[in-house]
Amino acid sequence: MSSDHVPATIGSRGIQIRSTEDLWRFSQIVAKSELCPKDYIGKPEKVAVAIEFGLELGLNPLAALQNIAVINGRPSIWGDAALAMCMASSHWVHEAFEESMDYDDAGNPLAAHCVVQRRGCKPIKRTFTMADARRAGLANRETWKTYPARMLQMRARAWALRDAFADVLKGLRISEEEQDLADVAPTETTVVAIGRRADELAERILEDSGNGKSNADPS
């Protein structure tokens, strides 16, 4: 570590990562912690990439680890976090947001609806039905049989948010949606892209450590 290195500080939004060296050191600490999400335990490289994605999305490091999941070989974000990020955008129209559910006479969910609006644009409404779930081969999956209303809600929300706020989500899919594809092998292109990103991050960490840099932006 160079003599002029400024240690990472903690502010109102948690630890403030100033360099790739800070990122790597913090990722090693997190990967050893019992509070670390199980998918990241003992994997500081994976922690570092998740934190970097989070920084690009405006999430602090620990929020990134809690809300970004690598499913089926690609990063995704949980539906509640995606909604929070979009609601924090200056383009979000609060008055337009609405989520609703249709039920049959027995109380079984039939369809979920989500309406969102981007400032200066018309409202976007997306609907996902149990008929859609059956056509997609989802209805008989354990999560769908146990939590059908929630799964319908997340599907409708995912479509609405991704269509209206693609810039906020940076192309990330919703984790609940990605889980439905968990039994599908990731494409070679996806695996190579994720691996390349991890390799590039590792190279920057090593380069910064060797050059004694301390204030480089990790993104």
Backbone as CSV, one residue per row, in Angstrom:
resi,resn,N_x,N_y,N_z,CA_x,CA_y,CA_z,C_x,C_y,C_z
1,MET,0.856,-1.199,0.000,0.000,0.000,0.000,0.883,1.237,0.000
2,SER,0.581,2.215,-0.814,1.375,3.431,-0.891,1.174,4.274,0.357
3,SER,2.184,5.106,0.679,2.131,5.919,1.879,1.048,6.966,1.840
4,ASP,0.640,7.355,0.605,-0.388,8.394,0.497,-1.782,7.810,0.335
5,HIS,-1.917,6.494,0.574,-3.223,5.854,0.433,-4.194,6.388,1.478
6,VAL,-5.378,6.760,1.055,-6.410,7.238,1.959,-7.339,6.073,2.271
7,PRO,-7.434,5.624,3.533,-8.284,4.478,3.858,-9.743,4.742,3.488
8,ALA,-10.446,3.671,3.174,-11.878,3.799,2.891,-12.575,4.351,4.135
9,THR,-13.524,5.242,3.928,-14.243,5.850,5.040,-15.689,5.366,5.053
10,ILE,-16.373,5.609,6.160,-17.774,5.224,6.301,-18.606,6.484,6.421
11,GLY,-19.576,6.642,5.528,-20.453,7.802,5.534,-21.879,7.409,5.862
12,SER,-22.813,8.283,5.529,-24.220,8.041,5.852,-24.798,6.875,5.056
13,ARG,-24.172,6.523,3.918,-24.659,5.416,3.103,-23.723,4.213,3.183
14,GLY,-22.958,4.119,4.288,-22.080,2.979,4.468,-20.666,3.271,4.007
15,ILE,-19.888,2.206,3.815,-18.499,2.359,3.436,-18.385,3.027,2.076
16,GLN,-17.404,3.910,1.931,-17.193,4.638,0.692,-15.937,4.096,0.020
17,ILE,-16.136,3.362,-1.045,-15.028,2.737,-1.762,-14.456,3.734,-2.750
18,ARG,-13.162,4.046,-2.592,-12.524,5.077,-3.406,-11.638,4.510,-4.508
19,SER,-11.267,3.252,-4.419,-10.330,2.672,-5.379,-10.593,1.188,-5.532
20,THR,-9.982,0.601,-6.555,-10.109,-0.844,-6.742,-9.410,-1.592,-5.610
21,GLU,-8.392,-0.988,-5.003,-7.744,-1.617,-3.856,-8.707,-1.681,-2.679
22,ASP,-9.433,-0.587,-2.436,-10.459,-0.592,-1.397,-11.499,-1.670,-1.684
23,LEU,-11.900,-1.758,-2.941,-12.917,-2.731,-3.349,-12.451,-4.142,-3.055
24,TRP,-11.218,-4.448,-3.408,-10.709,-5.802,-3.217,-10.550,-6.144,-1.744
25,ARG,-10.019,-5.216,-0.951,-9.836,-5.459,0.477,-11.194,-5.674,1.158
26,PHE,-12.176,-4.841,0.815,-13.496,-4.974,1.419,-14.156,-6.278,0.989
27,SER,-13.978,-6.667,-0.272,-14.563,-7.916,-0.768,-13.994,-9.125,-0.043
28,GLN,-12.708,-9.092,0.281,-12.101,-10.195,1.024,-12.677,-10.306,2.434
29,ILE,-12.906,-9.148,3.067,-13.488,-9.142,4.411,-14.911,-9.708,4.378
30,VAL,-15.699,-9.233,3.417,-17.091,-9.669,3.312,-17.180,-11.167,3.039
31,ALA,-16.322,-11.672,2.153,-16.367,-13.076,1.758,-16.082,-14.016,2.924
32,LYS,-15.419,-13.510,3.970,-15.110,-14.323,5.148,-16.162,-14.177,6.246
33,SER,-17.084,-13.246,6.075,-18.048,-12.944,7.122,-19.218,-13.921,7.125
34,GLU,-19.724,-14.243,8.315,-20.899,-15.098,8.423,-22.158,-14.371,7.983
35,LEU,-22.091,-13.042,7.877,-23.235,-12.260,7.417,-23.293,-12.162,5.899
36,CYS,-22.274,-12.674,5.246,-22.222,-12.625,3.784,-23.290,-13.551,3.200
37,PRO,-24.020,-13.099,2.169,-24.971,-14.004,1.503,-24.275,-15.290,1.072
38,LYS,-24.964,-16.411,1.205,-24.323,-17.714,1.026,-23.677,-17.893,-0.344
39,ASP,-24.249,-17.280,-1.383,-23.684,-17.440,-2.714,-22.337,-16.744,-2.869
40,TYR,-21.995,-15.850,-1.920,-20.762,-15.082,-2.019,-19.707,-15.520,-1.005
41,ILE,-20.048,-16.395,-0.070,-19.105,-16.800,0.967,-17.874,-17.465,0.349
42,GLY,-16.693,-16.962,0.729,-15.441,-17.520,0.229,-15.136,-17.167,-1.215
43,LYS,-15.878,-16.219,-1.788,-15.691,-15.856,-3.198,-15.536,-14.341,-3.331
44,PRO,-14.391,-13.785,-2.912,-14.213,-12.332,-2.971,-14.316,-11.762,-4.385
45,GLU,-13.955,-12.561,-5.396,-14.069,-12.075,-6.772,-15.531,-11.802,-7.130
46,LYS,-16.396,-12.725,-6.703,-17.827,-12.581,-6.970,-18.399,-11.403,-6.187
47,VAL,-17.925,-11.226,-4.942,-18.341,-10.086,-4.133,-17.973,-8.785,-4.822
48,ALA,-16.738,-8.717,-5.335,-16.253,-7.492,-5.970,-17.072,-7.131,-7.202
49,VAL,-17.400,-8.137,-8.023,-18.183,-7.863,-9.232,-19.593,-7.409,-8.857
50,ALA,-20.193,-8.035,-7.836,-21.531,-7.626,-7.402,-21.519,-6.193,-6.895
51,ILE,-20.490,-5.829,-6.121,-20.397,-4.469,-5.609,-20.218,-3.480,-6.747
52,GLU,-19.413,-3.851,-7.749,-19.208,-2.951,-8.884,-20.521,-2.726,-9.630
53,PHE,-21.279,-3.793,-9.853,-22.591,-3.633,-10.482,-23.457,-2.701,-9.639
54,GLY,-23.413,-2.890,-8.321,-24.210,-2.061,-7.433,-23.839,-0.596,-7.517
55,LEU,-22.544,-0.306,-7.577,-22.098,1.085,-7.676,-22.625,1.730,-8.950
56,GLU,-22.650,0.969,-10.038,-23.182,1.496,-11.296,-24.678,1.761,-11.201
57,LEU,-25.360,0.991,-10.337,-26.799,1.150,-10.172,-27.163,2.162,-9.086
58,GLY,-26.157,2.647,-8.352,-26.420,3.599,-7.273,-26.676,2.940,-5.931
59,LEU,-26.345,1.638,-5.797,-26.521,0.921,-4.532,-25.220,0.939,-3.750
60,ASN,-25.316,1.071,-2.434,-24.101,0.967,-1.636,-23.658,-0.496,-1.598
61,PRO,-22.413,-0.785,-1.178,-21.874,-2.146,-1.291,-22.722,-3.230,-0.658
62,LEU,-23.160,-3.039,0.590,-23.929,-4.097,1.250,-25.313,-4.254,0.634
63,ALA,-25.911,-3.160,0.190,-27.211,-3.252,-0.487,-27.056,-4.018,-1.793
64,ALA,-25.934,-3.828,-2.464,-25.685,-4.553,-3.715,-25.611,-6.051,-3.459
65,LEU,-24.901,-6.449,-2.394,-24.765,-7.873,-2.092,-26.094,-8.504,-1.713
66,GLN,-26.968,-7.742,-1.067,-28.265,-8.262,-0.663,-29.258,-8.317,-1.818
67,ASN,-29.074,-7.456,-2.805,-30.107,-7.310,-3.836,-29.690,-7.738,-5.241
68,ILE,-28.408,-7.996,-5.455,-27.959,-8.490,-6.750,-27.650,-9.970,-6.612
69,ALA,-28.258,-10.777,-7.454,-28.054,-12.223,-7.418,-27.578,-12.693,-8.784
70,VAL,-26.614,-13.604,-8.779,-26.170,-14.211,-10.034,-26.946,-15.507,-10.198
71,ILE,-27.877,-15.502,-11.133,-28.744,-16.649,-11.371,-28.593,-17.079,-12.819
72,ASN,-28.352,-18.367,-12.997,-28.210,-18.903,-14.346,-27.064,-18.235,-15.103
73,GLY,-26.019,-17.846,-14.343,-24.826,-17.311,-14.979,-24.873,-15.842,-15.319
74,ARG,-25.897,-15.120,-14.869,-25.958,-13.697,-15.187,-26.489,-12.925,-13.980
75,PRO,-26.022,-11.685,-13.790,-26.484,-10.895,-12.651,-27.922,-10.437,-12.854
76,SER,-28.659,-10.362,-11.754,-30.041,-9.890,-11.785,-30.310,-9.171,-10.474
77,ILE,-31.457,-8.501,-10.376,-31.784,-7.740,-9.170,-33.169,-8.121,-8.684
78,TRP,-33.323,-8.260,-7.360,-34.615,-8.646,-6.802,-35.665,-7.580,-7.079
79,GLY,-36.906,-8.011,-7.254,-37.974,-7.134,-7.702,-38.249,-5.946,-6.807
80,ASP,-38.150,-6.126,-5.477,-38.391,-5.000,-4.579,-37.306,-3.951,-4.708
81,ALA,-36.050,-4.377,-4.897,-34.951,-3.426,-5.078,-35.082,-2.701,-6.411
82,ALA,-35.500,-3.423,-7.447,-35.695,-2.783,-8.750,-36.756,-1.694,-8.665
83,LEU,-37.837,-1.984,-7.951,-38.892,-0.986,-7.784,-38.364,0.226,-7.020
84,ALA,-37.598,-0.012,-5.954,-37.054,1.091,-5.157,-36.135,1.974,-5.994
85,MET,-35.321,1.356,-6.837,-34.411,2.130,-7.682,-35.177,2.996,-8.672
86,CYS,-36.207,2.429,-9.273,-36.994,3.189,-10.251,-37.771,4.318,-9.572
87,MET,-38.298,4.042,-8.378,-39.040,5.063,-7.647,-38.138,6.222,-7.233
88,ALA,-36.845,5.954,-7.062,-35.893,7.001,-6.687,-35.461,7.844,-7.879
89,SER,-35.789,7.397,-9.081,-35.410,8.139,-10.280,-36.216,9.426,-10.401
90,SER,-35.583,10.463,-10.903,-36.283,11.738,-11.114,-37.325,11.635,-12.213
91,HIS,-37.288,10.551,-12.987,-38.243,10.361,-14.088,-39.516,9.637,-13.633
92,TRP,-39.521,9.147,-12.393,-40.656,8.366,-11.896,-41.842,9.275,-11.584
93,VAL,-43.041,8.865,-12.020,-44.273,9.593,-11.710,-44.994,8.809,-10.620
94,HIS,-44.931,9.303,-9.395,-45.463,8.561,-8.250,-46.971,8.328,-8.354
95,GLU,-47.689,9.315,-8.853,-49.147,9.213,-8.884,-49.643,8.115,-9.814
96,ALA,-48.816,7.732,-10.776,-49.256,6.770,-11.789,-49.070,5.320,-11.361
97,PHE,-48.184,5.079,-10.398,-47.850,3.700,-10.037,-49.044,2.971,-9.423
98,GLU,-49.301,1.776,-9.945,-50.396,0.960,-9.415,-50.124,-0.511,-9.701
99,GLU,-50.322,-1.343,-8.686,-50.268,-2.791,-8.858,-51.595,-3.369,-8.376
100,SER,-52.154,-4.284,-9.145,-53.441,-4.870,-8.783,-53.479,-6.336,-9.199
101,MET,-54.467,-7.053,-8.662,-54.575,-8.480,-8.908,-56.025,-8.855,-9.177
102,ASP,-56.251,-9.752,-10.123,-57.572,-10.306,-10.400,-57.659,-11.700,-9.789
103,TYR,-58.814,-12.015,-9.162,-59.015,-13.325,-8.541,-60.297,-13.955,-9.088
104,ASP,-60.362,-15.289,-9.044,-61.607,-15.957,-9.391,-62.496,-16.032,-8.150
105,ASP,-63.649,-16.642,-8.285,-64.615,-16.693,-7.184,-64.097,-17.473,-5.978
106,ALA,-63.145,-18.355,-6.190,-62.583,-19.158,-5.102,-61.391,-18.476,-4.437
107,GLY,-61.032,-17.284,-4.931,-59.910,-16.565,-4.352,-58.563,-16.913,-4.948
108,ASN,-58.554,-17.643,-6.044,-57.293,-17.983,-6.711,-56.872,-16.848,-7.643
109,PRO,-55.602,-16.456,-7.633,-55.155,-15.363,-8.495,-55.214,-15.742,-9.965
110,LEU,-55.723,-14.827,-10.758,-55.835,-15.050,-12.198,-54.846,-14.209,-13.003
111,ALA,-54.605,-12.975,-12.538,-53.733,-12.073,-13.300,-53.218,-10.960,-12.406
112,ALA,-52.025,-10.482,-12.723,-51.442,-9.340,-12.026,-51.225,-8.220,-13.031
113,HIS,-51.424,-6.989,-12.568,-51.256,-5.812,-13.427,-50.298,-4.827,-12.747
114,CYS,-49.486,-4.183,-13.540,-48.582,-3.158,-13.018,-48.579,-1.973,-13.973
115,VAL,-48.811,-0.789,-13.424,-48.800,0.448,-14.214,-47.697,1.358,-13.685
116,VAL,-46.819,1.789,-14.569,-45.779,2.749,-14.207,-45.744,3.834,-15.279
117,GLN,-45.188,4.956,-14.928,-45.089,6.047,-15.893,-43.764,6.772,-15.745
118,ARG,-43.159,7.043,-16.864,-41.949,7.848,-16.923,-42.349,9.286,-17.239
119,ARG,-41.781,10.232,-16.524,-42.164,11.628,-16.707,-42.014,12.046,-18.176
120,GLY,-43.074,12.642,-18.698,-43.073,13.071,-20.089,-43.535,12.004,-21.060
121,CYS,-43.859,10.804,-20.546,-44.306,9.695,-21.393,-45.679,9.211,-20.922
122,LYS,-46.334,8.420,-21.764,-47.614,7.846,-21.389,-47.395,6.698,-20.397
123,PRO,-48.385,6.420,-19.541,-48.276,5.291,-18.611,-48.115,3.975,-19.367
124,ILE,-47.379,3.062,-18.772,-47.179,1.725,-19.321,-47.844,0.723,-18.390
125,LYS,-48.716,-0.111,-18.948,-49.374,-1.149,-18.160,-48.959,-2.510,-18.698
126,ARG,-48.511,-3.369,-17.794,-48.148,-4.729,-18.176,-48.935,-5.711,-17.312
127,THR,-49.385,-6.793,-17.938,-50.214,-7.805,-17.271,-49.597,-9.178,-17.469
128,PHE,-49.621,-9.986,-16.415,-49.181,-11.376,-16.538,-50.243,-12.244,-15.897
129,THR,-50.712,-13.256,-16.640,-51.826,-14.090,-16.187,-51.391,-15.519,-15.891
130,MET,-52.231,-16.243,-15.180,-51.949,-17.652,-14.951,-51.945,-18.421,-16.258
131,ALA,-52.741,-17.961,-17.217,-52.715,-18.593,-18.537,-51.339,-18.409,-19.172
132,ASP,-50.750,-17.223,-18.988,-49.389,-16.987,-19.480,-48.408,-17.935,-18.792
133,ALA,-48.586,-18.092,-17.469,-47.694,-18.965,-16.701,-47.799,-20.411,-17.171
134,ARG,-49.011,-20.857,-17.469,-49.183,-22.234,-17.937,-48.549,-22.414,-19.313
135,ARG,-48.726,-21.440,-20.193,-48.126,-21.543,-21.530,-46.601,-21.569,-21.444
136,ALA,-46.039,-20.859,-20.460,-44.588,-20.806,-20.313,-44.042,-21.979,-19.498
137,GLY,-44.934,-22.880,-19.037,-44.498,-24.033,-18.267,-44.083,-23.688,-16.846
138,LEU,-44.660,-22.604,-16.280,-44.274,-22.137,-14.950,-45.241,-22.574,-13.855
139,ALA,-46.491,-22.774,-14.203,-47.549,-22.944,-13.203,-47.342,-24.138,-12.276
140,ASN,-46.634,-25.158,-12.722,-46.441,-26.346,-11.901,-45.152,-26.322,-11.093
141,ARG,-44.393,-25.234,-11.186,-43.171,-25.122,-10.394,-43.537,-24.834,-8.939
142,GLU,-42.675,-25.288,-8.031,-43.005,-25.225,-6.616,-43.278,-23.795,-6.140
143,THR,-42.444,-22.835,-6.567,-42.661,-21.451,-6.132,-43.972,-20.898,-6.656
144,TRP,-44.354,-21.304,-7.863,-45.608,-20.819,-8.439,-46.814,-21.440,-7.753
145,LYS,-46.690,-22.721,-7.362,-47.799,-23.365,-6.659,-47.934,-22.834,-5.230
146,THR,-46.799,-22.444,-4.624,-46.821,-21.969,-3.240,-47.190,-20.496,-3.139
147,TYR,-46.647,-19.681,-4.055,-46.869,-18.226,-3.999,-47.334,-17.702,-5.360
148,PRO,-48.471,-18.171,-5.859,-48.890,-17.776,-7.220,-49.117,-16.278,-7.366
149,ALA,-49.725,-15.630,-6.373,-50.001,-14.196,-6.490,-48.709,-13.396,-6.551
150,ARG,-47.762,-13.757,-5.676,-46.482,-13.045,-5.653,-45.718,-13.221,-6.959
151,MET,-45.725,-14.420,-7.492,-45.004,-14.676,-8.733,-45.629,-13.917,-9.902
152,LEU,-46.956,-13.877,-9.949,-47.625,-13.085,-10.986,-47.276,-11.604,-10.834
153,GLN,-47.289,-11.120,-9.600,-46.972,-9.718,-9.337,-45.565,-9.368,-9.825
154,MET,-44.599,-10.226,-9.536,-43.215,-9.944,-9.927,-43.035,-9.977,-11.433
155,ARG,-43.760,-10.845,-12.113,-43.664,-10.900,-13.572,-44.222,-9.624,-14.209
156,ALA,-45.393,-9.203,-13.767,-45.982,-7.982,-14.318,-45.097,-6.782,-14.001
157,ARG,-44.577,-6.732,-12.768,-43.699,-5.630,-12.378,-42.421,-5.609,-13.210
158,ALA,-41.833,-6.770,-13.398,-40.588,-6.855,-14.169,-40.779,-6.307,-15.569
159,TRP,-41.844,-6.707,-16.230,-42.082,-6.241,-17.593,-42.293,-4.733,-17.632
160,ALA,-43.062,-4.207,-16.696,-43.343,-2.768,-16.691,-42.084,-1.958,-16.414
161,LEU,-41.330,-2.347,-15.391,-40.137,-1.585,-15.029,-39.072,-1.660,-16.113
162,ARG,-38.862,-2.834,-16.667,-37.822,-2.958,-17.688,-38.190,-2.211,-18.963
163,ASP,-39.479,-2.139,-19.282,-39.894,-1.411,-20.476,-39.812,0.102,-20.286
164,ALA,-40.099,0.585,-19.076,-40.137,2.024,-18.847,-38.825,2.598,-18.326
165,PHE,-38.046,1.785,-17.600,-36.851,2.310,-16.942,-35.620,1.440,-17.209
166,ALA,-35.423,1.117,-18.471,-34.264,0.300,-18.843,-32.957,0.994,-18.479
167,ASP,-32.932,2.324,-18.550,-31.712,3.058,-18.233,-31.373,2.965,-16.747
168,VAL,-32.390,2.934,-15.902,-32.171,2.827,-14.454,-31.674,1.433,-14.086
169,LEU,-32.240,0.413,-14.694,-31.896,-0.973,-14.369,-30.652,-1.460,-15.103
170,LYS,-30.142,-0.658,-16.035,-28.902,-0.987,-16.755,-28.958,-2.358,-17.424
171,GLY,-30.147,-2.741,-17.865,-30.281,-4.011,-18.573,-30.399,-5.235,-17.689
172,LEU,-30.381,-5.071,-16.353,-30.505,-6.226,-15.462,-31.928,-6.762,-15.480
173,ARG,-32.054,-8.074,-15.457,-33.354,-8.704,-15.345,-33.740,-8.785,-13.884
174,ILE,-35.016,-9.073,-13.622,-35.509,-9.234,-12.266,-35.206,-10.659,-11.789
175,SER,-34.684,-10.799,-10.570,-34.247,-12.114,-10.077,-35.373,-13.135,-10.052
176,GLU,-36.570,-12.718,-9.620,-37.699,-13.653,-9.580,-38.002,-14.201,-10.973
177,GLU,-37.822,-13.360,-11.975,-38.031,-13.782,-13.357,-36.902,-14.710,-13.807
178,GLU,-35.678,-14.349,-13.432,-34.513,-15.143,-13.831,-34.535,-16.529,-13.199
179,GLN,-35.095,-16.647,-11.990,-35.169,-17.951,-11.331,-35.996,-18.953,-12.130
180,ASP,-36.955,-18.461,-12.874,-37.784,-19.352,-13.686,-36.990,-19.984,-14.813
181,LEU,-35.815,-19.424,-15.097,-34.970,-19.957,-16.162,-33.774,-20.695,-15.599
182,ALA,-33.791,-20.974,-14.287,-32.619,-21.528,-13.612,-32.224,-22.903,-14.126
183,ASP,-33.165,-23.627,-14.746,-32.822,-24.950,-15.246,-32.360,-24.908,-16.698
184,VAL,-32.202,-23.694,-17.226,-31.707,-23.533,-18.591,-30.242,-23.153,-18.530
185,ALA,-29.392,-23.905,-19.209,-27.960,-23.630,-19.149,-27.661,-22.261,-19.737
186,PRO,-26.764,-21.467,-19.096,-26.415,-20.164,-19.637,-25.705,-20.302,-20.973
187,THR,-25.917,-19.353,-21.846,-25.275,-19.409,-23.148,-23.787,-19.155,-22.996
188,GLU,-23.016,-19.610,-23.966,-21.569,-19.405,-23.928,-21.239,-17.918,-23.909
189,THR,-22.026,-17.122,-24.644,-21.793,-15.682,-24.687,-21.950,-15.066,-23.306
190,THR,-22.980,-15.485,-22.562,-23.205,-14.952,-21.220,-22.064,-15.320,-20.281
191,VAL,-21.633,-16.581,-20.312,-20.553,-17.029,-19.443,-19.269,-16.271,-19.748
192,VAL,-18.961,-16.111,-21.028,-17.747,-15.401,-21.423,-17.803,-13.946,-20.979
193,ALA,-18.985,-13.305,-21.130,-19.126,-11.891,-20.758,-18.917,-11.691,-19.271
194,ILE,-19.530,-12.541,-18.430,-19.376,-12.419,-16.984,-17.931,-12.697,-16.595
195,GLY,-17.332,-13.727,-17.178,-15.945,-14.043,-16.865,-14.998,-12.930,-17.275
196,ARG,-15.250,-12.331,-18.431,-14.401,-11.233,-18.902,-14.491,-10.047,-17.959
197,ARG,-15.687,-9.773,-17.467,-15.858,-8.642,-16.558,-15.085,-8.878,-15.271
198,ALA,-15.141,-10.086,-14.734,-14.395,-10.407,-13.524,-12.892,-10.303,-13.772
199,ASP,-12.435,-10.793,-14.950,-11.013,-10.717,-15.279,-10.545,-9.276,-15.403
200,GLU,-11.360,-8.423,-16.049,-10.991,-7.017,-16.205,-10.891,-6.328,-14.849
201,LEU,-11.830,-6.650,-13.951,-11.808,-6.056,-12.619,-10.559,-6.503,-11.866
202,ALA,-10.233,-7.786,-11.950,-9.045,-8.301,-11.271,-7.778,-7.638,-11.802
203,GLU,-7.709,-7.432,-13.128,-6.549,-6.780,-13.722,-6.395,-5.358,-13.223
204,ARG,-7.530,-4.631,-13.079,-7.468,-3.250,-12.589,-7.005,-3.215,-11.141
205,ILE,-7.470,-4.184,-10.347,-7.059,-4.249,-8.939,-5.550,-4.457,-8.840
206,LEU,-5.020,-5.416,-9.626,-3.590,-5.691,-9.592,-2.781,-4.510,-10.113
207,GLU,-3.274,-3.873,-11.174,-2.563,-2.729,-11.748,-2.512,-1.561,-10.768
208,ASP,-3.659,-1.274,-10.122,-3.704,-0.173,-9.170,-2.812,-0.443,-7.969
209,SER,-2.809,-1.693,-7.504,-1.972,-2.037,-6.355,-0.496,-1.886,-6.711
210,GLY,-0.148,-2.296,-7.951,1.248,-2.197,-8.368,1.714,-0.781,-8.584
211,ASN,0.793,0.082,-9.025,1.163,1.472,-9.309,0.976,2.384,-8.114
212,GLY,0.407,1.833,-7.012,0.216,2.663,-5.828,-0.903,3.656,-5.967
213,LYS,-1.865,3.400,-6.867,-2.988,4.310,-7.030,-3.930,4.170,-5.853
214,SER,-4.589,5.265,-5.495,-5.473,5.195,-4.332,-6.834,5.795,-4.528
215,ASN,-7.004,6.600,-5.557,-8.280,7.302,-5.690,-8.976,7.034,-7.009
216,ALA,-8.668,5.903,-7.636,-9.306,5.581,-8.913,-10.722,5.174,-8.676
217,ASP,-11.577,5.491,-9.627,-12.982,5.084,-9.572,-13.065,3.622,-9.901
218,PRO,-13.662,2.757,-9.066,-13.732,1.328,-9.341,-14.659,0.962,-10.456
219,SER,-15.532,1.883,-10.906,-16.480,1.521,-11.963,-15.840,1.658,-13.314
